[in-house]
Amino acid sequence: MSVSLSDHDNLLSFQFASNCIMVKPTFIAAFAALATAKIALSVHYHLESNEDVDVVVEFKGGNQRALETARLERASFKDRGSGIDHVRSLLESNMETSQRAAIELLSLQPKSFTTRVESFYINGNMHVYGANRIVLDELAKLDNVAHIRQPLTAQLSLVGFDDDDTDVGVAQGWADNNATSTRAANEWGVNLINAPGVWANGNRGEGVVVGIIDTGVLHTHNDLKGNWRSTYGWFDATEKSPTPFDRDGHGTHVAGSAVGQNGIGVAPGATWIACRGCSTTSYCPEAALLSCAQWMLCPTDATGKNPKCELAPHVINNSWGYKLSTRAFQAAVDAWRAADIIPVFANGNSGRTCSTTGTPADYKNVIGVGNLGTDDKLALASSRGPTADGRIKPDVSAPGNRVRSAWHTGNSAYNTISGTSMASPHVAGAIALYLSANKGAKYDQVYKAFTTTVDTKTLTPYNENCGGVSDSKYPNNNYGSMDPRHQYPPSVPFFPYDVVPISVETQHIRSVDPRHQYPPSVPFFPYDVVPIAVQTQHVRSMDPRHQYPPSVPFFPYDVVAIAIETQHVRSVDPRHQYPPSVPFFPDDVVPRYTPSVPYFAFDALPAVHLQWLHWLLFCIDEHLFASRVESS
């Protein structure tokens, strides 16, 4: 799972998965001063080489006031459908009010200034396509416009790891068993969480609707055709197809693990519906995902008309996400929660190090799911916590390695693939079983049921002490299996609250507080140090006067080092004595610098790699947005 800053550029890769907290606030503020108060830097950057740009217009207050009202009034409605319809009505009214001035402004502009406008009531945002500078400047002048940014693009899981810790990538993981074949009565993951034991008690998930947001579903598959809801059971947010389909296979596989029949799914008695929000595994545009979020909140027919909120699902599986932490989908999740819909998200496949949880799995009000192998060990690729604010993630873990399920190439086709994308539907199915046995249960009840007891008998230590926590004790970076008969709590490595982990293409997490005791192999940085290493194995010190372990360099307070496509950090002051292996930039690269302290001034930006710059702009945009939220 990763994120790009536009639908055309796939610029942000794994090394930027760490949170934007690794960038020094003063450094961000200096760059932020270059931007207007409302228009994101990435938008300005895009317009330097393009005449127009697709943007998301965010309005002050978002949908929060409407949701607060909805929560207060929700209990007054006797049936679920009426309550959800009231939530939708409040959100639509909020959107119309907040966007009225912007709609009027856009209607007065020449048609050539934009190509299309799309509004979403679920979060109150407006997407403007093909907007030029004139339109953007006018929109930014509106008092209730909070932020104008480029849309984000989420991805699905492409690579996982098998139980032998070897890569299962596109060539193998997406081609194994892609044909009709003989299989066991129940798949291993179904057995591991003991779903058959629940079935034996007469509970197969009846009366519960599970929503799938993914690449679509082959609804005619032998294991899925029996429990698809054909009425208000499909919406294609990408191509508007009236009939369910899946060109990729990911969505069909996910649906099979959640609700598939004949032993492949956890809740074969539950009903499923699906929305196609991803055209491929690497392309889940923000607008399509929001369209799916709205449709799940209050389903419509295949044309997007005639809403019937009483047909909303009880639980929604989301095996997609962003690597960089973003608030872009938070308002949609909040709307689901206000409607008593339970959101389940795959935690991501950026594991091996801590603090790699994807978004929205890192949100406080969703259930994030990690990946277990057939040996009941946490998969190496499964993303770990903690979140940026120190919370444990994922919340639960479930079978995700070498999972066999339905495939899109034929009604009798199956495939074996790996990842948290496969683990998440196991949890969605388990929740369906719980809801079937506990009619009307709310999110908090479900979450408590899944996190109040724990199975530690099968924990197998990796001999890793991520965050100074021994993985031979609970909690740690291995997870007990989740059995729907006895729901288990999360077990995840975490850092003390005052520690900010920084990991860029390295096997260790750097602490920012050297007072904590960590394994000898984990170096530290002082509080005010912001190391930035891109495509390099080490960050070199720029001040050799201080003595530190060879592998643990640091930077003085006012130094911002940038290492781009090089094995060394280049200094701008050749008068200092440094190791012979550290080259320098010529004096005329940065005409203004403090002689005693080498540093990069803002006019050295042409040396910054495009990929790093896009990541930095994203962090700055997030910083500006957070500042606006705090001040509003």
N, C-alpha and C positions, 0 to 999 in steps of 0.2 A: 504494500500500500504506500503510495506516495502522493505528492501534490505538486501541481505546476501553477504558475501565476497567470497563465492564460491558456486558452484552449489550443493554442498553436505551439507553445513552447513547453518542452518537458525538461526543465532546467534544474529542478531541485532533486538531488539524489540522497542516498542514505546518510552521507556524512553530515547532513544538516538536520538529522532527526532529533538532535538534542534541542532543548527549549531555547527560545530567544533570550533567556536570562543569562546566557553565556556572553552576551554583548554588553559592554559597559554602558550604563545609563547615560553618562555624559557624552559618550561617543554617539549614541543614538540621538540624543537631543541636538547635537551639533548638526547631524545630517537632517534631522526633522525640521530644522530651521529653514532648510532649503525648500521645503514643501509649502503649499498653501495650507490653510487651516483645515480644509475638508477633503481635498483631492489627494489620493494616495500617490506617493512617489513613483510607484510602479506604473501608474497611469501616465504620468508625465514622461517617464522613460520610454514607454511604448509609443507615445505620440511623437517622439523625436525622429522616428523612422517610419511612421505610419500616419495616414490622414485621419483615420478614425479608430475607435476602440470600443469593445464591448465592456460595459461596466455594471456594477451593482450599486444602487443608490440605497443607502440605509438612512432611516429617519429616526429622529430623537424619540427615545422612549420605546421604540420597537413595538412588540406586542405585549409587553409586560403588564401594562395597566388592564388591558382586556383580559389577560389570563388571571390576574388577581381577582377581578370581578367574577370570572367563571368559576374559580375555586370556591369563592364564598357562596355562590348561588347553586353550585352543582348538586348539593345534597337535597335541594328542594324539588328535584325532578325524580319522579317515581321509577321511570324506566331508563335504561342505559342510552337508548337511541335519542330520546328527547334531551337528555343532558348533553350528549355530544353535539347535537344540532344547535344547542344554545351556545356552546363553545365556538362552533363555526360561525354563528351569527355575530357574536361579539368580535371575533377576529376580522370578519369581513367589514363590519362597521368601522373598526379601528383603521383598517387599510384605506378605506374610502376617505376617511377624514384626514389622515396623515398625508395621503398622496394627492389630495385634491389640487393643491397649488402646483405641484410638479406636472400633473396631467394637463392642467390648463396651460402651463408654460410650454410644454412640448407640442400641444395642439396648435400653438401660434408660430412654431418654427417651420421653416421650409422643409418639405419632405426629404430633401437631399441631406439634411443634417442628421437624420437617424434612419435606420432601416426597420426597426421593430421595437415595441415596448411590451414587456410581460411583467405582470404584478402577481405577488404571492401573498395571500392573506395569512398563511400559516406563520410567517415571520414579519410581515409588513414591508418587505423589501420590494424594490422595483429593479428589473433588469432592462437596461437600455442597450440595444445592439446597434453597432455602427455609428456611435456618437462622435461628433467632431469637437474641437476645442471650444467653439462658441457655445454649443449646447451645454458642455460640462461647466463652463464658467457661469452660465446663467443658472444652472441647477445649484451650483455651490453657493449662490447668493441667497437662496431660499433659507429662511430662518430655521425651519424644522428639518433641514437636511443635515445629517450628522456626519456622513462619511461617503465617499465615492471611491470605489476600488474595483479591481478586476475580479471576475468570477474565478472560483477555484475548481479544480478537477480532482476527484478522488479516483482511486484504483482498487481493484480486487487483489487477492493474493496470487502471485505468480510463482513463487518459490517457497518450498517448505523443506523440511528435513525428515528423513525416515528414522526408524528406530536405531539404526546403526550410525547415526549422525553423519550421513552422507547426503549430498544435495539430491533433492528430487525436483528437478526443474522442468522447463517446458518440454524438453525432448522426452523425458521419462514420465514425469508426473502427470502430464496431460495426454499421454498416449497409451499407458498401461491398460490392458483389458478393455480397450475401446471397441468391444464387440460382444455379442451374445456369448455367455459362458456359464458354466455350472458354478453355483456359489453355495455357501453354508446356509442353513435354515435361518439363522439370524447373524447379522454382521457383528464383528467383534466389539465395536463400540456400543452397540445396542445391548449386548450381553454384559459389557464391563460396567455399565451404570445400572444394570439389573432391571431394565425396562420390562423384560418378560415376567419378572416377579410381580410387577404392578398390573400387567395385563391379566395375570392369573386371578387377580381380585376383581376382574370385570371392568377395569378402567383402561381404555385405550385412547383417551383424549376426547371422547365424545362430547359434543356441545361447545367445543372451543374452536375458534377460527385463528389460524396462524397466517400472518402476512409475510411475504418474501419480497424484499427489494433487491434486485439483482439483474442478471443479463436476460431474464425471461425464464420460461419453463416449457418443456415439451409436455403439454397437458395430456397427450395421448399415450404416454409411456404406461406400460402395464402396471407399474407400481404406484402411479400417480393419478390415473384417470378416474379411479373409483371415488376419490374424496376431493376432487376439485369442485369448487362452487362456480358453476357456469354462469349464474346470474350475479352481475356485479363482482366478478371474480378475476378480472383482468383489465389492466390499463398499460398502454405503451407510451411512455413519456418521451421516447426518442424518435420513433417512426410512425406512431399513431396506428399501428396494426390492430384491427378489430379482433384478431384471433391470436391466442398465445403462441409464442415460438421462442426459440433459443438458438442462436447461431454459435454460441460459445461453449455451452455445456456447464458452466459454473453454477448458474441459477438452478438448472435441473438437478445437479448433484446436491446442492444445498437443500432444495425442497425434499429430495428423497431422504436425506438424513434426518430431517425434522419430522416429516409426516408420511414418508413412503410406506407402502404396504409390503407384504411378503417378506418381512424380516429386515428391511433396509432402514426403516425409520423408527424413531422413538415413540411417536404418537400416531399410529396408523389410523386411529379412529377420529382424529381431528380433521377439520376441513381446512383447505388451504386456498389462498388467493395470492396473486402476484402482480407486481408492477415492475416494468422494465425501465430501470433508471441508468443502466450501464449498457452501452452499445457493444463494448468489448471489455476485456479484463483490465485494460489500461485507460479506459475512457468512461468516467462517470461524471458528466458535467453537473455543476451545482444546480442549474435550473431544472434538469431532469430529476435529480434527487429530491428537490423541493416539490416538484409536481407529484412525485410518488408519495412524499410525506403528506401532502394535502389529500391525495386520493385515499391513503390509508386512514387518515383522520375521518373522512366522510366519503366513502366510495361513490363513484358515479358509474354511468354506463361507459362503454368503450370509447365513446366520442367525447367524454368529459362533461356530459350533461346529466340532468335529473338526479341530483345527489340523494342518497339514502343513508343517513348517518347511523341508523340502527344496524347496518351491515358492517360496521367497522370491526377490524380484527381485535382480538384480546392481547395478542403478543406479536411483535414484529421482529423478524430476524434481519440483521444488516451485516453481511459479510464483506464490508467495504470500509474504507476510511482514508484519512490523510495522515501522513507521517508527521508533518508539522502541526503543532497544537494551534487550533483555530476555533473561534467562537461561531463560525459561519452556520453551523447546524444546531446550535444550542436552542434557539427560539423554537425550532420545529420540534425538538425533543421535549421542550417545556409544554408545548401544545398537546403532544401525545399524552404526557403525564397528567395534564389537566383533564383529559378525556378518559383517564384510567386505562390507557393502553401501555403495555409493558415493553420498553425498548431493549433489545439484546444486540450487542455489537461484538464483532471479532476484535481481539486485542491487537492484532497485527503480527507480522512475521519478521520483525527487526530485532530479534532477541540476541542472545549471547552476552549482552551487557544490560545493565540496569537502566531505568528511565527511558525505555523505548516504546512505551505504550502509545498507540495511535489515537487519533481523534475521529469520531466522537466517543470511542471506548473510554477515554480518560475523563469524560464528564461525570459529575457527582451523581446524577440522577439516571444513569443507565447501568445495565449489567454488562461488564466487560468480561470476555471469555478467553482463557488461555488454552493451550494445546497439549494434550496428553498423548503419549505413544502407547503401543500395545503392551509395553512393560510397565505401564502406569507411572512413568517418569515424565516430567515436564520436558517437552521438546526443546532442543537447543535454540531453534529459531523462534520460539514463542516469545513475544514481547513481554518484558517485565515492567514492574513499577519501580519506584513510586512515581506519582505524578509530580508536576512542578511544585505543587503546594504540599507535598509530603503524604498524600493519600495512597493507600494500598490499591494496586491494580495488577492483574485483573481481579475481578470479584470472585469468580469461580473458574474451574478448568474442566475440560471434558475431552473425550477422544477426538483427535484431529490428525494423527499420522496414519498414512496408508489407509484412508477410509474409502471403502467401496460403496458406491451409490449409483443412482440412475444417471444416464448420459443422454445427450441430445441427438445422437446419430441414429437412433432407432428405438422402437418401442420395447425392445428386449436388450438394449445396450446398457453396459455398466462401465464404470471407470474407477480407478484407484488413484486418489490424489491426496495431498497433505496440506495442512495449514490451519491457522485459527479460523479460517473461513469454514472449515469442516467441523471444527469444535463448536462454534456458535450455534448451529442448528440443532446439535444434540441438546444444548441447554434450552433452546426455544421449545423443542419437543417435550423436554422434561417439565417445563413450566406449563405446557398444555395439559400434561397428566395431572399436575398439581391443581390447576384451575378446574379441571373436570371433576376432581374429588372435593374441591373447596369452592363451590359456586359463589361468585361475587367477590372473591379475594382481591385485594388491592396490591399495588406494587410493594408497599412496605411489608405487608404480610408475606408476600412471595419472597422478597429479599431476605427477610428474617429467617424464613423456613430454609432457604438455601445457604445460610451463613451462620447457623447457630450450633451446629455439631460438625465434627471433622473426623475424617478417616486418615490417621497418620501411620497405620500399620504398613502401608506399601511404599512409604517414602524411601527413596534411594538417594543418598547424598552424592553430589557431584564433587565434593571436597572443595567447594568454592565458598568464599565468605563475602559475598557481595554486600557492600554497605556495612561490613564489620559484623554481620550476622551469620553465625555458623549454620550451614545448611543441614546439619545433623539434628537440629532442633527446630521446633515449630514456633512461629512461622518462618519460612525461608523461600528460596527460589524453586523448590519442588512442590508439587501439589498433590493432595490426596484426591482420589477419584470422586466424582460427583454421582451419587446414587440417588435416584428420585424417590426412593423409599425413605432415605435418611439424608437430607440435603446437608452438604458440608460447607464450611466457611472457606474464604480465600486463604491462600498461603503464598506470600510473595515477598521477595527481598525488599527492604526499604531502608532509607537513610534517615538519620535523625532530622528533625525539622529544620535545623539551622545549616544543613548541608545541601549544597547545590551540586549535583553530579554533572561533570562535563566529560563527554566521551566522543572523540572524533577519530574514526578509523584506528581504534586501539582496543586492546583486550582488557583494559582496566578503566575504572572510573576514578577521575581525579576529584578529590575533596577540596572544598574551599575553606575548610577549617582545620589547620594543622594540629589543633589541640586534641582532636579525636585520635584514638588509636586504631590504626588499620593495619592490615597485613603489610609486610615490608615491600611487597611488589607494587603497592599503590602509592604513588607520589602525591604531593599536595601543592596547592597554590594558596598564597595569602588571600585575605578577604577581597582586597581591592584589585586583584589581578584578573584580567580577562584574556586568557589565551585563545587565539584563533588559529587553528591549523587545518589547512585544506589540502588534501592529496599529498600529505607528508606524514612521515612516521613519528616525527618529534617536533616539538617547539623549542627553538634555541633561545637561550637567554640573550638579552640585549645589554646586560650590565654584568660583566665578569668580576666586578669587585666583590660581589657576594658569593659565598661558597655554599653550594647546594650539591646534593648527589648528582652525578653526571646526567642521569635521565630525568631530572626534575628541574628544568629551568624556570625562570619567572621573569616578570616584567616590572619595571618601576611604576610608580603610581600613574604618571601621566603618559605612559607609553601605550600605543595601540599597534600591535604587530600584525602584519598580514603576510601569511605564507601561501603563495599561490603557485601550484605546479612546480615546486622546487623542493629540494631536500633541506634547504636552509632558509632562515629568515634574513633578509638583506637589511643592513643598516644604512642610514643615509649620512652617517658621520664617519668618514674613514680615518679621522684623527684618533679615534679610540683604538686601543689594542684589543683585538679579538683573536680567537683561534684562526689559524691559517685557512681552515676549510670554510670559513664564513665570508662570502663575497659581499661587496657593497655596491649600492647604487651610486653613480657619479653625483658630485655636488649639485650639478645643474638640474638634476631630476626634481629636487625639492629645494628651491631657492631660500625658503624660510624654515629655519629649524633652530632649536636651542642647542648651542655648541656642546654643552655637557651632557645632553640627553638625546640620544638618537630617537627619532620618531617619524611617523608618516604624517605629513600635513594633508589637509583636504585637497590641495591641488595636485597630489600624487595619485588621485583616483584613476587616471588613465591606465595605471599599472594593475588595477584590480581586475581579476578575471570576471567575465560576464556572469558565470554561474554563481559565484560568491556574491556579486552585486545584487542579483535577484533575490537571493536569500536574505541579504541585509535589508533590502527594501521591504520584504515581507515582515521582518522583525520590527522595523520602524513603523510600518502601518499598524501592526498589532499594538505597539507601544502607544501610538497616537490614539487608537481606538479606546484602549484601556483608560487613558487620561481623560478622554471625553466622557466615558461612562462614569468615572469617579466624580467628575465635576457637574454632571447632570443630575 
